[in-house]
Amino acid sequence: MPRRRRAGIMSDALKFELADELGVGEIARREGFGEVTSRNCGNLVRKAIERAEKTVSPKQ
């Protein structure tokens, strides 16, 4: 049975913004996120989670 991909939660704009912050935005734009290293993809996820946590529960 083929696996179905779930719809992305992050917008492309957010993905590229985070990639730019990590210095891999140009690679992602030119070659796609498949060419970004696993370590940097993990860092993208970490940054996205940090940003989401700040949005949901801002510090007082």
Buried (B, 14 or more C-beta within 10 A) or exposed (E): EEEEEEEEEBEEEBBBBBBEEBEBBEBBEEEEBEEBEEEBBEBBEEBBEEBEEEEEEEEE
